Amino acid sequence: MDHTYWHRQTAATPLFPDMEWSRPETTTTAGKLLIVGGNAFGFAAPAAAFQSAGAAGVGVAKMLVPDSMRKYVGKVFTAGELAPSTPSGSFSQKALLEMLSMSQWADGVLLAGDLGRNSETAILIEKFLSKFSGQVTITQDAVDYVMNAPELVINRPETTLVLSFAQLQKLAVNAHFTTAFTFDMDFLRLIDALHEFTKLHSINIVVKHLQNIFVAVNGEVSSTKLEEDLKVWRVTTASKTAVWWLQNPTKPFEALSTGIISK
C-alpha cells in the first residue's frame, strides 16, 4: 500500500519547522482557551491542563469547574469560573448555559477530564457538543462520556480526541469501523487504520502506541517517536495541541503534529 499519507518526525526533525517561527508574539493574539473539568473529589486534570496551556504559549486560559469546588477558586485556581453541580459534586445539566457562554468567548475548548461518573454530566456533554460548533479537544475520562454515542464526535467538525489506545479500540468498535485496533497490530497496520478512520470520519485523533504519538487528520498521519515512554501523557498533550490548533485553526494536521514536540 502507498503510504504517502504517513509523515515521521522527531523533536530534532520537526515536520513543520516554520510553524514555530509564525507563532503569535503577544498575549492578545495568542488565543483564548477554555478548560472544563474537575469534580468535588478530583481536579488534577484541569489544573495540569491550565499549567500546560500556559507553558505552550496560550494568550489567556480560563477554567470552568463545578461549584462544588468553590473553596478552591481564587486560591488554587485563580482563573476559575463556577458552574452548577450535582449533589455528588460533578457538573449538572444546568451548567450548559455557563459552558456555552464561556465557549463563545474562547477560541478553543478543552474538556480536560476528572469529570467523575455521573449521568447528568453525560447529558451535559452531549448537549454541549450538539449546540457548540467551535473547536473542542476531549481527553482523559471526558472521552468516556462519548463512547456510547460516538456519532456525537466522529462526524463533528472541529473535534480532536486525545485518547488512550484502549479508548480508541472501544470508539472504533462502537462506531462500527470495519478494521479492529488491536494491541498486537504492527506499525504500518496502525498507520493504515488511522488513515482509513479519519478519511471516513471528520474526527482528529491523537493516540500513543508503540512508543510513538500518532496524529491523524483527514487521512494524513504523523508519528512522533518518543525518546522515553510516557506513562502520563494525555492531559499535557491535549493542552499543548489545543493551544497550537487554536492558534492555527486552518492547519489542524500541522498544528497538532507540531504541538506534540513543542516544549
PAPA-48132 format. One record per residue: chain; x, y, z of N, C-alpha, C in turn. Coordinates in nm, 3 decimals, m for minus. Layout:
N
['A',[X,Y,Z],[X,Y,Z],[X,Y,Z]];
...
END
This chain:
263
['A',[0.084,m0.120,0.000],[0.000,0.000,0.000],[0.087,0.125,0.000]];
['A',[0.046,0.225,m0.074],[0.117,0.352,m0.080],[0.098,0.426,0.052]];
['A',[0.208,0.466,0.115],[0.200,0.533,0.244],[0.242,0.679,0.235]];
['A',[0.203,0.747,0.129],[0.237,0.888,0.115],[0.166,0.974,0.219]];
['A',[0.065,0.920,0.285],[m0.008,0.994,0.388],[0.058,0.981,0.525]];
['A',[0.169,0.908,0.534],[0.238,0.890,0.661],[0.361,0.980,0.665]];
['A',[0.372,1.057,0.774],[0.481,1.154,0.789],[0.546,1.132,0.926]];
['A',[0.679,1.119,0.929],[0.751,1.092,1.054],[0.828,1.216,1.100]];
['A',[0.834,1.232,1.232],[0.912,1.342,1.287],[0.971,1.301,1.421]];
['A',[1.071,1.378,1.463],[1.125,1.370,1.598],[1.135,1.512,1.651]];
['A',[1.170,1.525,1.778],[1.187,1.659,1.834],[1.296,1.736,1.762]];
['A',[1.397,1.665,1.713],[1.508,1.730,1.643],[1.478,1.757,1.497]];
['A',[1.384,1.683,1.441],[1.350,1.698,1.298],[1.199,1.714,1.282]];
['A',[1.145,1.830,1.317],[1.000,1.851,1.307],[0.953,1.852,1.162]];
['A',[0.831,1.810,1.142],[0.773,1.809,1.008],[0.748,1.949,0.955]];
['A',[0.712,2.039,1.046],[0.671,2.173,1.004],[0.747,2.279,1.084]];
['A',[0.876,2.295,1.057],[0.958,2.388,1.137],[0.912,2.532,1.126]];
['A',[0.849,2.569,1.016],[0.805,2.708,1.000],[0.692,2.744,1.096]];
['A',[0.623,2.645,1.149],[0.514,2.674,1.242],[0.563,2.749,1.365]];
['A',[0.680,2.713,1.413],[0.735,2.777,1.532],[0.763,2.924,1.508]];
['A',[0.812,2.956,1.389],[0.850,3.094,1.360],[0.731,3.185,1.333]];
['A',[0.617,3.127,1.304],[0.499,3.208,1.271],[0.403,3.220,1.389]];
['A',[0.447,3.184,1.509],[0.359,3.189,1.625],[0.327,3.332,1.666]];
['A',[0.211,3.356,1.725],[0.179,3.490,1.777],[0.280,3.534,1.881]];
['A',[0.311,3.662,1.880],[0.415,3.712,1.970],[0.359,3.786,2.091]];
['A',[0.230,3.813,2.093],[0.170,3.884,2.206],[0.054,3.803,2.262]];
['A',[0.023,3.826,2.389],[m0.086,3.751,2.451],[m0.220,3.784,2.388]];
['A',[m0.234,3.905,2.335],[m0.362,3.944,2.275],[m0.389,3.871,2.144]];
['A',[m0.284,3.819,2.082],[m0.303,3.747,1.955],[m0.276,3.597,1.969]];
['A',[m0.246,3.551,2.091],[m0.209,3.410,2.111],[m0.327,3.321,2.147]];
['A',[m0.447,3.376,2.143],[m0.566,3.293,2.156],[m0.616,3.272,2.298]];
['A',[m0.741,3.228,2.307],[m0.810,3.208,2.435],[m0.859,3.064,2.443]];
['A',[m0.826,2.998,2.553],[m0.863,2.858,2.574],[m0.950,2.844,2.698]];
['A',[m1.063,2.777,2.683],[m1.147,2.743,2.797],[m1.121,2.598,2.835]];
['A',[m1.087,2.575,2.961],[m1.060,2.441,3.013],[m1.174,2.401,3.105]];
['A',[m1.239,2.290,3.075],[m1.354,2.243,3.151],[m1.318,2.110,3.216]];
['A',[m1.342,2.099,3.346],[m1.313,1.972,3.412],[m1.325,1.982,3.562]];
['A',[m1.298,1.870,3.626],[m1.299,1.864,3.771],[m1.431,1.817,3.830]];
['A',[m1.423,1.770,3.952],[m1.540,1.737,4.033],[m1.499,1.753,4.179]];
['A',[m1.591,1.733,4.270],[m1.563,1.759,4.411],[m1.447,1.677,4.465]];
['A',[m1.415,1.565,4.399],[m1.313,1.474,4.451],[m1.187,1.469,4.367]];
['A',[m1.179,1.551,4.264],[m1.060,1.548,4.180],[m1.054,1.667,4.086]];
['A',[m0.939,1.731,4.082],[m0.922,1.845,3.992],[m0.782,1.850,3.934]];
['A',[m0.710,1.737,3.939],[m0.573,1.735,3.887],[m0.569,1.763,3.738]];
['A',[m0.667,1.710,3.663],[m0.665,1.727,3.517],[m0.680,1.872,3.474]];
['A',[m0.783,1.946,3.520],[m0.791,2.086,3.478],[m0.674,2.170,3.528]];
['A',[m0.622,2.138,3.647],[m0.507,2.213,3.698],[m0.385,2.190,3.611]];
['A',[m0.360,2.064,3.574],[m0.246,2.033,3.487],[m0.265,2.094,3.349]];
['A',[m0.388,2.091,3.299],[m0.416,2.149,3.168],[m0.390,2.299,3.166]];
['A',[m0.430,2.366,3.272],[m0.409,2.510,3.281],[m0.261,2.544,3.279]];
['A',[m0.183,2.469,3.355],[m0.038,2.492,3.360],[0.026,2.462,3.225]];
['A',[m0.013,2.353,3.162],[0.046,2.314,3.034],[0.009,2.412,2.923]];
['A',[m0.115,2.461,2.925],[m0.157,2.557,2.823],[m0.077,2.686,2.834]];
['A',[m0.052,2.729,2.957],[0.031,2.848,2.975],[0.171,2.827,2.924]];
['A',[0.228,2.710,2.954],[0.363,2.680,2.907],[0.368,2.669,2.755]];
['A',[0.256,2.628,2.694],[0.251,2.612,2.548],[0.233,2.744,2.475]];
['A',[0.206,2.852,2.549],[0.201,2.983,2.487],[0.064,3.037,2.456]];
['A',[m0.039,2.987,2.524],[m0.172,3.043,2.502],[m0.177,3.187,2.554]];
['A',[m0.261,3.268,2.490],[m0.273,3.406,2.535],[m0.342,3.416,2.669]];
['A',[m0.462,3.360,2.677],[m0.541,3.360,2.801],[m0.607,3.224,2.816]];
['A',[m0.600,3.167,2.935],[m0.672,3.044,2.965],[m0.764,3.068,3.084]];
['A',[m0.885,3.017,3.075],[m0.978,3.020,3.187],[m1.028,2.879,3.213]];
['A',[m1.067,2.855,3.338],[m1.120,2.724,3.374],[m1.265,2.736,3.416]];
['A',[m1.344,2.638,3.379],[m1.481,2.625,3.427],[m1.489,2.496,3.507]];
['A',[m1.523,2.508,3.634],[m1.527,2.393,3.724],[m1.662,2.390,3.796]];
['A',[m1.702,2.275,3.849],[m1.829,2.269,3.923],[m1.825,2.355,4.048]];
['A',[m1.940,2.409,4.088],[m1.940,2.494,4.207],[m1.917,2.415,4.335]];
['A',[m1.910,2.284,4.326],[m1.868,2.202,4.440],[m1.721,2.227,4.475]];
['A',[m1.650,2.292,4.384],[m1.509,2.325,4.405],[m1.491,2.471,4.444]];
['A',[m1.596,2.532,4.494],[m1.593,2.675,4.526],[m1.477,2.713,4.617]];
['A',[m1.444,2.627,4.711],[m1.339,2.662,4.809],[m1.201,2.673,4.745]];
['A',[m1.184,2.614,4.625],[m1.054,2.620,4.559],[m1.040,2.740,4.466]];
['A',[m1.151,2.790,4.414],[m1.146,2.900,4.318],[m1.102,3.027,4.390]];
['A',[m1.003,3.094,4.332],[m0.946,3.212,4.394],[m0.828,3.180,4.483]];
['A',[m0.811,3.052,4.516],[m0.697,3.009,4.597],[m0.606,2.921,4.511]];
['A',[m0.650,2.798,4.485],[m0.574,2.710,4.396],[m0.592,2.753,4.251]];
['A',[m0.717,2.786,4.214],[m0.749,2.827,4.078],[m0.778,2.977,4.077]];
['A',[m0.688,3.054,4.025],[m0.710,3.199,4.020],[m0.790,3.241,3.898]];
['A',[m0.798,3.153,3.798],[m0.871,3.188,3.676],[m0.992,3.098,3.659]];
['A',[m1.051,3.054,3.770],[m1.163,2.961,3.764],[m1.298,3.029,3.771]];
['A',[m1.392,2.977,3.693],[m1.532,3.017,3.700],[m1.613,2.896,3.744]];
['A',[m1.728,2.922,3.804],[m1.809,2.815,3.862],[m1.934,2.789,3.780]];
['A',[m1.975,2.662,3.775],[m2.098,2.622,3.710],[m2.173,2.526,3.802]];
['A',[m2.305,2.517,3.787],[m2.384,2.432,3.878],[m2.338,2.287,3.879]];
['A',[m2.344,2.227,3.999],[m2.301,2.088,4.015],[m2.414,2.003,4.070]];
['A',[m2.396,1.873,4.059],[m2.490,1.777,4.115],[m2.462,1.760,4.264]];
['A',[m2.552,1.695,4.338],[m2.525,1.669,4.480],[m2.396,1.591,4.503]];
['A',[m2.354,1.511,4.403],[m2.231,1.434,4.418],[m2.106,1.513,4.379]];
['A',[m2.125,1.637,4.329],[m2.010,1.724,4.304],[m1.961,1.732,4.162]];
['A',[m2.031,1.668,4.067],[m1.994,1.678,3.925],[m2.078,1.785,3.857]];
['A',[m2.043,1.819,3.733],[m2.123,1.915,3.658],[m2.266,1.864,3.642]];
['A',[m2.363,1.952,3.661],[m2.502,1.917,3.635],[m2.545,1.968,3.498]];
['A',[m2.664,1.927,3.455],[m2.716,1.975,3.327],[m2.729,2.127,3.325]];
['A',[m2.752,2.186,3.441],[m2.771,2.330,3.449],[m2.644,2.408,3.417]];
['A',[m2.531,2.339,3.405],[m2.405,2.407,3.371],[m2.397,2.442,3.223]];
['A',[m2.493,2.396,3.143],[m2.486,2.417,2.998],[m2.477,2.565,2.962]];
['A',[m2.555,2.649,3.027],[m2.555,2.792,2.994],[m2.417,2.852,3.013]];
['A',[m2.352,2.821,3.126],[m2.218,2.873,3.152],[m2.117,2.818,3.050]];
['A',[m2.128,2.690,3.018],[m2.035,2.630,2.921],[m2.048,2.695,2.785]];
['A',[m2.170,2.715,2.740],[m2.190,2.775,2.608],[m2.146,2.921,2.607]];
['A',[m2.176,2.994,2.713],[m2.138,3.135,2.719],[m1.987,3.152,2.717]];
['A',[m1.916,3.076,2.800],[m1.771,3.088,2.805],[m1.706,3.033,2.678]];
['A',[m1.768,2.935,2.616],[m1.714,2.879,2.491],[m1.720,2.981,2.378]];
['A',[m1.821,3.067,2.381],[m1.829,3.173,2.280],[m1.715,3.273,2.297]];
['A',[m1.669,3.291,2.420],[m1.554,3.379,2.446],[m1.426,3.319,2.393]];
['A',[m1.415,3.186,2.399],[m1.288,3.118,2.371],[m1.269,3.090,2.223]];
['A',[m1.143,3.071,2.185],[m1.108,3.024,2.050],[m1.107,2.872,2.044]];
['A',[m1.097,2.809,2.159],[m1.097,2.663,2.166],[m1.138,2.619,2.305]];
['A',[m1.196,2.500,2.313],[m1.241,2.443,2.440],[m1.170,2.310,2.462]];
['A',[m1.121,2.289,2.583],[m1.058,2.162,2.621],[m1.140,2.098,2.733]];
['A',[m1.201,1.984,2.704],[m1.265,1.904,2.808],[m1.156,1.816,2.867]];
['A',[m1.101,1.864,2.980],[m0.973,1.811,3.030],[m0.986,1.685,3.114]];
['A',[m1.106,1.656,3.164],[m1.121,1.534,3.241],[m1.142,1.556,3.389]];
['A',[m1.130,1.448,3.465],[m1.166,1.443,3.607],[m1.312,1.485,3.625]];
['A',[m1.397,1.442,3.533],[m1.538,1.478,3.538],[m1.617,1.388,3.631]];
['A',[m1.558,1.276,3.673],[m1.631,1.181,3.754],[m1.726,1.100,3.666]];
['A',[m1.807,1.018,3.729],[m1.904,0.936,3.654],[m2.044,0.974,3.701]];
['A',[m2.115,1.046,3.615],[m2.246,1.096,3.654],[m2.334,1.108,3.531]];
['A',[m2.457,1.061,3.541],[m2.547,1.062,3.425],[m2.583,1.204,3.383]];
['A',[m2.592,1.296,3.479],[m2.622,1.435,3.443],[m2.507,1.497,3.365]];
['A',[m2.386,1.467,3.405],[m2.270,1.518,3.333],[m2.268,1.463,3.191]];
['A',[m2.307,1.337,3.175],[m2.312,1.277,3.042],[m2.410,1.352,2.952]];
['A',[m2.526,1.385,3.006],[m2.626,1.460,2.928],[m2.573,1.599,2.895]];
['A',[m2.505,1.661,2.992],[m2.446,1.794,2.969],[m2.347,1.791,2.854]];
['A',[m2.256,1.695,2.854],[m2.155,1.685,2.748],[m2.222,1.663,2.613]];
['A',[m2.324,1.578,2.610],[m2.396,1.552,2.485],[m2.461,1.680,2.432]];
['A',[m2.529,1.754,2.518],[m2.594,1.878,2.476],[m2.493,1.982,2.432]];
['A',[m2.383,1.991,2.504],[m2.281,2.090,2.469],[m2.223,2.062,2.331]];
['A',[m2.188,1.937,2.304],[m2.129,1.903,2.175],[m2.228,1.921,2.061]];
['A',[m2.356,1.909,2.091],[m2.459,1.927,1.989],[m2.484,2.074,1.958]];
['A',[m2.471,2.160,2.058],[m2.505,2.301,2.043],[m2.386,2.390,2.007]];
['A',[m2.265,2.352,2.048],[m2.146,2.434,2.023],[m2.076,2.384,1.899]];
['A',[m2.038,2.476,1.810],[m1.980,2.435,1.682],[m1.831,2.465,1.670]];
['A',[m1.771,2.522,1.774],[m1.630,2.559,1.765],[m1.535,2.445,1.797]];
['A',[m1.406,2.479,1.805],[m1.302,2.380,1.833],[m1.320,2.318,1.972]];
['A',[m1.317,2.185,1.976],[m1.323,2.114,2.103],[m1.218,2.003,2.103]];
['A',[m1.137,2.000,2.209],[m1.043,1.891,2.233],[m1.092,1.814,2.355]];
['A',[m1.096,1.682,2.345],[m1.153,1.598,2.451],[m1.048,1.495,2.492]];
['A',[m1.027,1.480,2.623],[m0.926,1.385,2.670],[m0.965,1.324,2.803]];
['A',[m0.881,1.233,2.849],[m0.894,1.162,2.976],[m1.035,1.103,2.989]];
['A',[m1.099,1.112,3.107],[m1.230,1.047,3.121],[m1.341,1.121,3.049]];
['A',[m1.315,1.241,2.999],[m1.416,1.309,2.916],[m1.444,1.230,2.789]];
['A',[m1.343,1.157,2.739],[m1.362,1.072,2.621],[m1.464,0.962,2.650]];
['A',[m1.463,0.910,2.772],[m1.554,0.801,2.806],[m1.700,0.842,2.793]];
['A',[m1.726,0.971,2.809],[m1.864,1.019,2.800],[m1.921,1.014,2.659]];
['A',[m1.837,1.002,2.558],[m1.888,0.997,2.421],[m1.878,0.856,2.362]];
['A',[m1.831,0.761,2.439],[m1.807,0.626,2.387],[m1.935,0.557,2.341]];
['A',[m2.042,0.572,2.417],[m2.165,0.501,2.384],[m2.248,0.574,2.279]];
['A',[m2.207,0.694,2.244],[m2.275,0.770,2.138],[m2.168,0.834,2.050]];
['A',[m2.088,0.752,1.980],[m1.974,0.805,1.905],[m2.012,0.904,1.796]];
['A',[m2.138,0.899,1.751],[m2.180,0.994,1.648],[m2.174,1.138,1.697]];
['A',[m2.167,1.158,1.828],[m2.152,1.293,1.883],[m2.023,1.358,1.838]];
['A',[m1.920,1.278,1.815],[m1.789,1.336,1.787],[m1.727,1.293,1.655]];
['A',[m1.752,1.171,1.609],[m1.673,1.122,1.496],[m1.701,1.197,1.366]];
['A',[m1.820,1.254,1.355],[m1.852,1.332,1.236],[m1.878,1.478,1.269]];
['A',[m1.835,1.519,1.389],[m1.846,1.659,1.428],[m1.721,1.732,1.382]];
['A',[m1.734,1.834,1.296],[m1.616,1.912,1.258],[m1.553,1.978,1.381]];
['A',[m1.426,2.014,1.368],[m1.358,2.090,1.474],[m1.349,2.011,1.605]];
['A',[m1.322,1.881,1.596],[m1.316,1.798,1.715],[m1.189,1.713,1.715]];
['A',[m1.117,1.715,1.827],[m0.998,1.633,1.844],[m1.012,1.547,1.968]];
['A',[m0.983,1.419,1.955],[m0.978,1.329,2.069],[m0.832,1.295,2.098]];
['A',[m0.789,1.319,2.221],[m0.657,1.277,2.268],[m0.685,1.163,2.365]];
['A',[m0.662,1.041,2.319],[m0.716,0.926,2.391],[m0.616,0.812,2.400]];
['A',[m0.642,0.722,2.495],[m0.558,0.604,2.509],[m0.589,0.506,2.397]];
['A',[m0.501,0.409,2.378],[m0.525,0.310,2.273],[m0.649,0.227,2.305]];
['A',[m0.670,0.196,2.433],[m0.789,0.121,2.472],[m0.916,0.199,2.441]];
['A',[m0.913,0.330,2.463],[m1.028,0.413,2.429],[m1.051,0.415,2.279]];
['A',[m0.943,0.421,2.201],[m0.956,0.418,2.055],[m1.019,0.287,2.010]];
['A',[m0.977,0.177,2.070],[m1.036,0.046,2.038],[m1.187,0.049,2.057]];
['A',[m1.230,0.096,2.172],[m1.374,0.097,2.204],[m1.449,0.193,2.112]];
['A',[m1.390,0.308,2.085],[m1.455,0.405,1.996],[m1.479,0.344,1.858]];
['A',[m1.377,0.278,1.804],[m1.389,0.218,1.671],[m1.494,0.108,1.668]];
['A',[m1.499,0.026,1.772],[m1.600,m0.080,1.779],[m1.740,m0.020,1.783]];
['A',[m1.759,0.080,1.869],[m1.892,0.140,1.883],[m1.933,0.219,1.759]];
['A',[m1.834,0.264,1.681],[m1.863,0.335,1.557],[m1.879,0.239,1.439]];
['A',[m1.867,0.109,1.467],[m1.881,0.004,1.364],[m1.776,0.017,1.253]];
['A',[m1.655,0.055,1.294],[m1.545,0.064,1.200],[m1.499,m0.078,1.166]];
['A',[m1.476,m0.104,1.039],[m1.452,m0.243,0.995],[m1.316,m0.298,1.036]];
['A',[m1.218,m0.211,1.060],[m1.085,m0.256,1.100],[m1.070,m0.247,1.251]];
['A',[m1.028,m0.355,1.313],[m1.010,m0.355,1.458],[m0.874,m0.296,1.495]];
['A',[m0.873,m0.207,1.593],[m0.747,m0.159,1.651],[m0.708,m0.258,1.760]];
['A',[m0.599,m0.330,1.740],[m0.556,m0.431,1.836],[m0.417,m0.397,1.888]];
['A',[m0.389,m0.437,2.012],[m0.261,m0.404,2.073],[m0.145,m0.473,2.002]];
['A',[m0.172,m0.581,1.930],[m0.063,m0.652,1.863],[m0.049,m0.613,1.715]];
['A',[m0.125,m0.512,1.670],[m0.112,m0.472,1.530],[0.022,m0.403,1.509]];
['A',[0.082,m0.426,1.393],[0.213,m0.366,1.369],[0.199,m0.220,1.328]];
['A',[0.312,m0.155,1.315],[0.318,m0.011,1.293],[0.240,0.030,1.168]];
['A',[0.265,m0.037,1.057],[0.203,0.002,0.930],[0.054,m0.025,0.930]];
['A',[0.011,m0.132,0.995],[m0.133,m0.159,1.003],[m0.202,m0.051,1.084]];
['A',[m0.137,m0.002,1.188],[m0.195,0.106,1.268],[m0.203,0.235,1.185]];
['A',[m0.097,0.266,1.112],[m0.099,0.383,1.024],[m0.215,0.374,0.926]];
['A',[m0.230,0.258,0.864],[m0.338,0.238,0.766],[m0.476,0.256,0.830]];
['A',[m0.492,0.199,0.950],[m0.622,0.207,1.017],[m0.657,0.351,1.055]];
['A',[m0.557,0.425,1.105],[m0.580,0.566,1.139],[m0.613,0.647,1.014]];
['A',[m0.543,0.618,0.907],[m0.570,0.683,0.778],[m0.714,0.659,0.735]];
['A',[m0.756,0.534,0.738],[m0.890,0.499,0.693],[m0.998,0.559,0.784]];
['A',[m0.975,0.552,0.915],[m1.076,0.602,1.009],[m1.098,0.751,0.993]];
['A',[m0.990,0.828,0.977],[m1.005,0.973,0.968],[m1.038,1.021,0.827]];
['A',[m1.027,0.934,0.728],[m1.081,0.965,0.596],[m1.233,0.946,0.596]];
['A',[m1.276,0.845,0.670],[m1.418,0.813,0.677],[m1.494,0.910,0.767]];
['A',[m1.427,0.955,0.873],[m1.491,1.043,0.972],[m1.410,1.172,0.985]];
['A',[m1.477,1.279,1.028],[m1.411,1.410,1.034],[m1.337,1.434,1.165]];
['A',[m1.334,1.336,1.254],[m1.265,1.350,1.382],[m1.114,1.354,1.364]];
['A',[m1.046,1.432,1.449],[m0.899,1.430,1.458],[m0.861,1.338,1.574]];
['A',[m0.761,1.254,1.553],[m0.720,1.156,1.654],[m0.575,1.181,1.695]];
['A',[m0.551,1.179,1.827],[m0.415,1.179,1.883],[m0.409,1.062,1.979]];
['A',[m0.318,0.967,1.953],[m0.312,0.845,2.034],[m0.167,0.801,2.048]];
['A',[m0.134,0.737,2.162],[0.002,0.687,2.186],[0.001,0.535,2.177]];
['A',[0.098,0.481,2.102],[0.112,0.336,2.090],[0.251,0.306,2.034]];
['A',[0.309,0.195,2.072],[0.439,0.152,2.021],[0.546,0.260,2.040]];
['A',[0.539,0.328,2.154],[0.631,0.435,2.193],[0.637,0.548,2.089]];
['A',[0.524,0.574,2.028],[0.506,0.687,1.936],[0.374,0.755,1.970]];
['A',[0.366,0.883,1.941],[0.238,0.953,1.944],[0.197,0.978,1.800]];
['A',[0.077,0.934,1.767],[0.024,0.946,1.631],[m0.081,1.056,1.626]];
['A',[m0.077,1.133,1.519],[m0.179,1.233,1.490],[m0.242,1.195,1.357]];
['A',[m0.374,1.191,1.352],[m0.444,1.158,1.227],[m0.553,1.262,1.202]];
['A',[m0.545,1.326,1.086],[m0.640,1.430,1.046],[m0.673,1.412,0.899]];
['A',[m0.798,1.386,0.868],[m0.843,1.375,0.728],[m0.755,1.280,0.647]];
['A',[m0.716,1.170,0.708],[m0.638,1.069,0.637],[m0.488,1.087,0.643]];
['A',[m0.441,1.204,0.682],[m0.297,1.226,0.699],[m0.256,1.180,0.838]];
['A',[m0.143,1.113,0.848],[m0.099,1.057,0.976],[0.046,1.095,1.001]];
['A',[0.073,1.150,1.119],[0.212,1.174,1.160],[0.245,1.084,1.278]];
['A',[0.370,1.042,1.286],[0.417,0.965,1.401],[0.538,1.036,1.460]];
['A',[0.537,1.048,1.592],[0.646,1.114,1.663],[0.706,1.014,1.761]];
['A',[0.830,0.975,1.737],[0.898,0.879,1.822],[0.931,0.942,1.956]];
['A',[0.893,0.876,2.064],[0.922,0.925,2.198],[1.059,0.876,2.242]];
['A',[1.138,0.965,2.299],[1.270,0.926,2.348],[1.257,0.829,2.466]];
['A',[1.152,0.848,2.544],[1.120,0.753,2.650],[0.968,0.747,2.662]];
['A',[0.918,0.631,2.700],[0.773,0.614,2.705],[0.714,0.701,2.816]];
['A',[0.596,0.755,2.791],[0.529,0.842,2.886],[0.411,0.768,2.947]];
['A',[0.413,0.752,3.079],[0.302,0.684,3.146],[0.181,0.777,3.156]];
['A',[0.207,0.902,3.186],[0.100,1.002,3.196],[0.124,1.105,3.086]];
['A',[0.033,1.115,2.992],[0.062,1.198,2.875],[m0.059,1.271,2.818]];
['A',[m0.181,1.223,2.845],[m0.296,1.273,2.770],[m0.329,1.419,2.799]];
['A',[m0.336,1.458,2.925],[m0.378,1.594,2.957],[m0.276,1.696,2.908]];
['A',[m0.149,1.670,2.933],[m0.044,1.762,2.885],[m0.045,1.772,2.734]];
['A',[m0.054,1.658,2.667],[m0.055,1.657,2.521],[m0.179,1.727,2.467]];
['A',[m0.294,1.702,2.528],[m0.417,1.767,2.484],[m0.408,1.919,2.499]];
['A',[m0.347,1.964,2.606],[m0.333,2.108,2.629],[m0.244,2.172,2.524]];
['A',[m0.130,2.110,2.499],[m0.036,2.166,2.401],[m0.095,2.168,2.262]];
['A',[m0.156,2.057,2.222],[m0.212,2.051,2.087],[m0.332,2.144,2.073]];
['A',[m0.410,2.159,2.178],[m0.525,2.251,2.172],[m0.478,2.395,2.150]];
['A',[m0.369,2.433,2.218],[m0.316,2.569,2.201],[m0.265,2.590,2.059]];
['A',[m0.187,2.496,2.008],[m0.135,2.510,1.872],[m0.247,2.512,1.769]];
['A',[m0.351,2.434,1.794],[m0.463,2.428,1.700],[m0.541,2.559,1.697]];
['A',[m0.572,2.615,1.815],[m0.649,2.739,1.815],[m0.569,2.855,1.756]];
['A',[m0.436,2.845,1.762],[m0.352,2.948,1.701],[m0.335,2.928,1.551]];
['A',[m0.367,2.809,1.503],[m0.356,2.776,1.360],[m0.481,2.700,1.317]];
['A',[m0.598,2.765,1.322],[m0.724,2.693,1.303],[m0.744,2.634,1.164]];
['A',[m0.674,2.685,1.064],[m0.690,2.632,0.928],[m0.589,2.523,0.895]];
['A',[m0.501,2.491,0.992],[m0.398,2.390,0.969],[m0.398,2.288,1.083]];
['A',[m0.506,2.213,1.099],[m0.513,2.122,1.214],[m0.406,2.014,1.215]];
['A',[m0.376,1.956,1.100],[m0.275,1.849,1.099],[m0.138,1.903,1.137]];
['A',[m0.100,2.014,1.076],[0.029,2.075,1.106],[0.036,2.119,1.253]];
['A',[m0.074,2.179,1.302],[m0.076,2.232,1.438],[m0.068,2.120,1.541]];
['A',[m0.149,2.017,1.524],[m0.148,1.908,1.621],[m0.015,1.833,1.621]];
['A',[0.040,1.811,1.503],[0.169,1.741,1.494],[0.280,1.823,1.558]];
['A',[0.278,1.954,1.537],[0.380,2.040,1.596],[0.362,2.050,1.747]];
['A',[0.238,2.052,1.793],[0.212,2.058,1.936],[0.269,1.940,2.011]];
['A',[0.280,1.826,1.945],[0.335,1.706,2.010],[0.478,1.728,2.055]];
['A',[0.557,1.799,1.975],[0.700,1.814,2.006],[0.734,1.950,2.065]];
['A',[0.633,2.035,2.087],[0.661,2.167,2.144],[0.702,2.152,2.289]];
['A',[0.785,2.243,2.333],[0.835,2.237,2.471],[0.729,2.289,2.569]];
END
